[in-house]
Amino acid sequence: MSNRGPVISMVFAAAFLTGCSGVQRVTPVQIWDDMKHQQKFKAQAPVDGIFADGRSNRLVPEDTVARGHFRDDSPYNTGMDGAMYVGKMPVPVTLDLIKQGQAKFNIYCTPCHDQTGMGHGIVPTRVPAWQPSNLTEQRLVEAADGDLFNVITNGRRTMPPYRFQIVTEDRWAIIAYVRALQRAAHAKPEEVPAGTQIAGLN
Ligand code: HEC
């Protein structure tokens, strides 16, 4: 009997240590039932006892726009001038804008259109039904800036819309960069500024 004491304490110690260091697979005992358990309302879901109309939150008051979210029907926001696409983008094209467009193009457009804009991204290799246009083809070189803006904003045929992913400013930046890609695709070797040519590629 007398030598059982240390054995029992070792068993307890082992149980204690595994309890602390091991991954817990059972739900831990909640001593203070605090913030882990609280009521949650889903947006516009029915709930009793909060508002008279039974909603969990309020509807946006009619004819109001959140601060900073007002968009008028200007060419900048729509790419349209009346019923026509705007020919030239309503923001000045700077090197910074083109670089901003390059960054966003490489994120949002290359999966389908590839980094040169030719349309050989990874998506069409997996989804043969989606054949992205070659953005450097003559038809799109001639397309109005507002036309491209509308393609990005609203999508077209199998091309998905990107108005929720890409803010207006970045859409214009992307168009500036697409213009640069088109210019590059149709440039002649002698148009490349001296000193920036890569030997063997010309
Ligand atoms: C998920 C794939 C996908 C992504 C991402 C994508 N596109 Fe497209 N895009 C397409 C497909 C597919 C078409 C061909 C649409 C058709 O003709 O059915 C297309 C067509 C176009 C066209 C030509 C539309 C016309 O008038 O024929 C433009 C311009 C274009 N895309 C620009 C862009 C830009 C800019 C981006 C990035 C913001 C982008 N696309 C991202 C799939 C994509």
Residues whose N, C-alpha, C, O or C-beta is under 5 A from the ligand:
A	BS01	HEC	Y108 C109 C112 V123 W130 Q131 P132 S133 L148 V151 I152 R156 R157 T158 M159 Y162
